[in-house]
């Protein structure tokens, strides 16, 4: 391969291989899969097989992608941690080609101000002068997913800029770094409730909201909708997770939404678009808007 590449590997259990591959393929379709569970030695060529294959753990699989140096490796790793965690998959993520002690700082060189329509996402450590009418979000994602560089985040923010008109109560499921709730707050939402299954992400989201001066954001730990504030109905909801989890959440989220409230669904790779839309249709949701970037899809649906 030309240029510098970093090998990013997920090591997990054999029964989880399909789900691991699905999550990895959201980042890159060139997967290197090491799975010896079905390997059987037959015939006369046993002495030609490497001992490492003969002795490989049949219960363990490894799936790798190669990340070019111009990509945000930190965002890739955070994506894997959050998506695999949401699926309940216990796996180890390793990076080959970068010293671990350099990890926490090296990714910052790729994170620069990102203009997204009238919103600009700015690294928390950079000085930045806002232009007239520009909405600035200061972000330090820590170890949570969501810097604004990933397609799933950009697609949601593109829709939110058009659909949030002010005064809404917003529900953010799988908030990660809190970037979408902060965006909603700065676009005029009255109140935002942001939840994530990962306590580390919740702490990061809370710190980011405080840094941006968004006092109307409540952040909490929740496995999907389990611990969501159910004392009110929401005018607007967003779930930037994965297709399988979205489908699992759909039957319950409708009870939390006001009639006709927009629901934005993202984190959907294009091959699963129809599955999500089918699940939506079965529950009475209609597709109102669709945005695409590369292999990613964001859908806005409503019960009308």
C-alpha positions as CSV (number, residue, x, y, z in Angstrom):
1,X,0.0,0.0,0.0
2,X,1.2,3.5,-0.8
3,X,1.4,6.0,2.0
4,X,1.3,5.4,5.8
5,X,-1.5,3.2,7.2
6,X,-2.5,2.1,10.7
7,X,-4.0,-1.4,11.3
8,X,-7.1,-1.2,13.5
9,X,-8.2,-4.6,14.8
10,X,-11.2,-5.8,16.8
11,X,-10.6,-9.1,18.6
12,X,-13.8,-10.8,19.8
13,X,-15.6,-14.1,20.1
14,X,-16.6,-16.3,17.1
15,X,-20.4,-16.0,17.6
16,X,-20.1,-12.2,17.3
17,X,-18.3,-12.3,14.0
18,X,-21.2,-11.1,11.8
19,X,-22.0,-8.2,14.1
20,X,-18.3,-7.2,14.4
21,X,-18.0,-7.3,10.6
22,X,-21.1,-5.1,10.2
23,X,-19.8,-2.5,12.5
24,X,-16.3,-2.5,10.9
25,X,-17.8,-2.3,7.4
26,X,-19.3,1.0,8.4
27,X,-15.8,2.4,8.4
28,X,-14.2,0.4,5.5
29,X,-15.3,-2.4,3.2
30,X,-11.8,-3.8,3.0
31,X,-12.0,-6.2,6.0
32,X,-9.3,-8.7,6.9
33,X,-10.9,-11.5,8.8
34,X,-9.1,-14.1,10.8
35,X,-11.5,-16.9,11.7
36,X,-10.3,-20.4,12.1
37,X,-13.4,-21.9,13.7
38,X,-14.2,-23.9,10.5
39,X,-10.6,-24.9,9.7
40,X,-10.2,-28.6,9.2
41,X,-7.0,-30.3,8.2
42,X,-7.6,-33.0,5.6
43,X,-5.4,-34.7,3.0
44,X,-1.6,-34.9,2.7
45,X,-0.7,-31.3,3.0
46,X,-0.7,-30.9,6.8
47,X,3.0,-30.1,6.9
48,X,2.4,-27.1,4.7
49,X,0.1,-25.4,7.2
50,X,1.7,-22.9,9.5
51,X,1.7,-23.9,13.2
52,X,0.1,-20.6,14.1
53,X,-3.0,-21.6,12.1
54,X,-3.0,-25.2,13.5
55,X,-2.9,-23.9,17.0
56,X,-5.2,-20.9,16.6
57,X,-8.0,-20.3,19.1
58,X,-11.1,-21.5,17.3
59,X,-13.3,-19.4,19.6
60,X,-11.6,-16.1,18.8
61,X,-11.9,-14.0,15.7
62,X,-10.0,-10.9,14.5
63,X,-11.3,-8.3,12.1
64,X,-9.0,-5.6,10.8
65,X,-9.1,-2.6,8.6
66,X,-6.2,-0.4,7.4
67,X,-6.7,3.3,8.1
68,X,-4.8,5.9,5.9
69,X,-2.9,8.6,7.7
70,X,-5.2,11.4,6.5
71,X,-8.2,9.8,8.3
72,X,-9.1,10.5,11.9
73,X,-8.1,7.3,13.6
74,X,-9.4,8.5,16.9
75,X,-12.9,8.9,15.5
76,X,-12.7,5.4,14.0
77,X,-11.7,3.8,17.3
78,X,-14.4,5.8,19.2
79,X,-17.0,4.6,16.7
80,X,-16.0,1.0,17.2
81,X,-16.1,1.3,21.0
82,X,-19.5,2.9,21.0
83,X,-21.2,0.7,18.4
84,X,-19.8,-2.6,19.8
85,X,-20.8,-1.5,23.3
86,X,-24.3,-0.7,22.2
87,X,-24.6,-4.2,20.7
88,X,-23.3,-5.7,24.0
89,X,-20.2,-7.2,22.3
90,X,-17.2,-7.7,24.5
91,X,-14.2,-7.1,22.3
92,X,-10.6,-5.7,22.4
93,X,-9.6,-2.9,20.0
94,X,-6.0,-2.6,19.1
95,X,-3.9,-0.3,17.0
96,X,-0.8,-1.4,15.2
97,X,1.6,1.2,13.8
98,X,1.2,3.8,16.6
99,X,2.7,3.9,20.0
100,X,0.0,3.7,22.7
101,X,1.6,6.6,24.6
102,X,1.1,8.8,21.5
103,X,-2.5,7.9,21.1
104,X,-4.2,10.4,23.3
105,X,-2.6,13.4,21.5
106,X,-1.8,12.2,18.0
107,X,-5.3,12.4,16.6
108,X,-5.7,16.1,17.4
109,X,-3.6,17.0,14.3
110,X,-6.5,15.9,12.1
111,X,-9.2,17.7,14.1
112,X,-9.6,21.2,12.7
113,X,-12.6,23.6,12.5
114,X,-15.4,21.9,10.5
115,X,-18.0,24.1,8.7
116,X,-21.4,22.5,8.4
117,X,-23.8,25.0,7.0
118,X,-24.4,27.8,9.6
119,X,-22.7,25.6,12.3
120,X,-19.0,25.3,12.7
121,X,-17.4,22.7,15.0
122,X,-14.2,23.9,16.6
123,X,-11.7,22.0,18.7
124,X,-11.9,23.2,22.3
125,X,-8.1,23.9,22.3
126,X,-8.2,26.2,19.3
127,X,-8.8,30.0,19.3
128,X,-11.6,30.8,16.8
129,X,-13.5,34.0,16.0
130,X,-17.1,33.5,14.9
131,X,-18.4,35.2,11.9
132,X,-21.7,37.1,12.0
133,X,-24.6,34.6,12.2
134,X,-22.3,31.6,12.7
135,X,-23.1,29.0,15.3
136,X,-19.9,27.8,17.0
137,X,-19.7,24.5,18.9
138,X,-16.5,23.9,20.9
139,X,-15.7,20.2,21.2
140,X,-13.3,18.0,23.0
141,X,-14.6,14.5,22.4
142,X,-12.3,12.8,25.0
143,X,-12.9,9.1,24.6
144,X,-16.4,9.5,23.2
145,X,-17.6,9.3,19.7
146,X,-18.6,12.5,18.0
147,X,-16.2,15.2,16.7
148,X,-18.3,16.1,13.7
149,X,-15.9,14.6,11.2
150,X,-17.9,11.4,10.8
151,X,-20.7,11.2,8.1
152,X,-23.3,10.1,10.6
153,X,-22.9,13.2,12.7
154,X,-22.8,15.6,9.7
155,X,-25.9,14.2,8.2
156,X,-27.9,14.7,11.4
157,X,-26.6,18.2,11.9
158,X,-27.6,19.0,8.3
159,X,-31.2,18.0,9.0
160,X,-31.3,19.7,12.4
161,X,-30.3,23.1,11.0
162,X,-33.4,23.0,8.8
163,X,-35.9,21.4,11.2
164,X,-35.2,22.9,14.6
165,X,-36.9,26.3,14.7
166,X,-36.7,27.1,18.4
167,X,-38.4,26.1,21.6
168,X,-38.3,22.3,21.1
169,X,-37.7,19.7,23.8
170,X,-35.2,17.3,22.3
171,X,-34.3,13.7,23.1
172,X,-30.8,12.5,22.0
173,X,-30.3,8.7,22.3
174,X,-26.7,7.5,22.1
175,X,-25.3,11.0,22.6
176,X,-21.6,10.1,22.6
177,X,-19.7,13.4,23.0
178,X,-23.0,15.3,23.3
179,X,-22.4,17.1,20.0
180,X,-26.0,16.7,18.7
181,X,-27.6,18.0,21.9
182,X,-25.2,21.0,21.9
183,X,-26.0,21.7,18.3
184,X,-29.8,21.5,19.1
185,X,-29.3,23.8,22.1
186,X,-27.4,26.4,20.0
187,X,-30.0,26.2,17.2
188,X,-32.7,27.3,19.7
189,X,-34.0,24.2,21.4
190,X,-35.6,24.9,24.7
191,X,-34.4,21.8,26.5
192,X,-32.3,18.7,25.6
193,X,-32.1,15.3,27.3
194,X,-29.0,13.4,26.2
195,X,-28.4,9.7,27.1
196,X,-25.7,7.2,26.5
197,X,-25.0,3.6,27.8
198,X,-21.3,4.5,28.4
199,X,-20.6,6.4,31.6
200,X,-17.4,7.8,30.1
201,X,-19.3,9.3,27.2
202,X,-21.9,10.8,29.6
203,X,-19.1,12.5,31.6
204,X,-17.6,13.8,28.4
205,X,-20.9,15.1,27.1
206,X,-21.7,16.9,30.3
207,X,-18.3,18.6,30.2
208,X,-18.7,19.6,26.6
209,X,-22.2,21.0,27.3
210,X,-20.8,23.0,30.2
211,X,-17.9,24.3,28.1
212,X,-20.3,25.5,25.5
213,X,-22.5,27.2,28.0
214,X,-25.5,25.0,27.3
215,X,-27.2,25.0,30.6
216,X,-30.4,23.5,29.2
217,X,-28.9,20.0,28.5
218,X,-29.5,17.2,30.9
219,X,-27.1,14.2,30.5
220,X,-27.6,10.8,31.9
221,X,-26.7,7.1,31.6
222,X,-29.3,4.9,29.9
223,X,-29.4,1.7,27.9
224,X,-31.4,3.1,25.0
225,X,-34.7,4.3,26.6
226,X,-34.6,2.5,29.9
227,X,-33.7,5.5,32.1
228,X,-34.9,8.3,29.8
229,X,-37.0,11.0,31.4
230,X,-40.6,9.9,30.7
231,X,-42.3,12.7,32.6
232,X,-42.7,14.7,29.4
233,X,-43.2,14.2,25.7
234,X,-40.6,15.3,23.2
235,X,-40.9,17.7,20.2
236,X,-37.9,16.3,18.4
237,X,-35.7,13.1,18.8
238,X,-32.5,11.9,17.3
239,X,-30.8,8.5,17.5
240,X,-27.3,8.3,15.9
241,X,-26.5,4.6,16.7
242,X,-26.7,1.5,14.4
243,X,-29.5,0.0,12.4
244,X,-30.0,-3.0,14.6
245,X,-30.3,-0.9,17.7
246,X,-32.6,1.6,16.0
247,X,-34.9,-1.2,15.0
248,X,-34.9,-2.5,18.6
249,X,-35.7,1.0,19.9
250,X,-38.5,2.0,17.5
251,X,-41.5,0.3,19.2
252,X,-40.9,2.2,22.4
253,X,-39.7,5.6,21.3
254,X,-43.1,6.6,19.8
255,X,-44.6,6.8,23.3
256,X,-42.2,9.5,24.2
257,X,-42.9,11.7,21.1
258,X,-45.6,14.3,20.6
259,X,-47.8,13.6,17.6
260,X,-46.0,14.5,14.4
261,X,-42.7,15.0,16.1
262,X,-39.6,14.5,13.9
263,X,-37.4,11.5,14.6
264,X,-34.0,11.5,13.0
265,X,-32.3,8.1,12.6
266,X,-28.6,7.9,11.7
267,X,-25.7,5.6,12.0
268,X,-27.3,3.6,9.2
269,X,-25.1,2.0,6.5
270,X,-26.9,2.1,3.2
271,X,-27.3,-1.7,2.9
272,X,-29.6,-1.6,6.0
273,X,-31.6,1.4,4.9
274,X,-34.6,-0.6,3.7
275,X,-34.6,-2.7,6.9
276,X,-34.9,0.4,9.0
277,X,-37.6,1.9,6.8
278,X,-39.6,-1.4,6.9
279,X,-39.5,-1.3,10.7
280,X,-40.6,2.3,10.7
281,X,-43.5,1.7,8.3
282,X,-44.7,-1.3,10.4
283,X,-45.1,1.2,13.3
284,X,-46.8,3.9,11.4
285,X,-43.9,6.2,10.6
286,X,-43.6,7.9,7.2
287,X,-40.3,8.9,5.6
288,X,-40.1,12.7,5.5
289,X,-36.5,13.4,4.5
290,X,-33.4,11.4,3.6
291,X,-29.8,12.5,3.5
292,X,-26.8,10.5,2.2
293,X,-23.0,10.8,2.3
294,X,-20.8,8.0,1.0
295,X,-22.2,4.7,2.4
296,X,-24.2,6.4,5.2
297,X,-27.9,7.3,5.4
298,X,-29.8,9.5,7.8
299,X,-33.6,9.3,7.8
300,X,-36.2,11.7,9.2
301,X,-39.5,10.0,9.9
302,X,-42.8,11.1,11.5
303,X,-46.1,9.5,12.5
304,X,-48.5,11.6,10.4
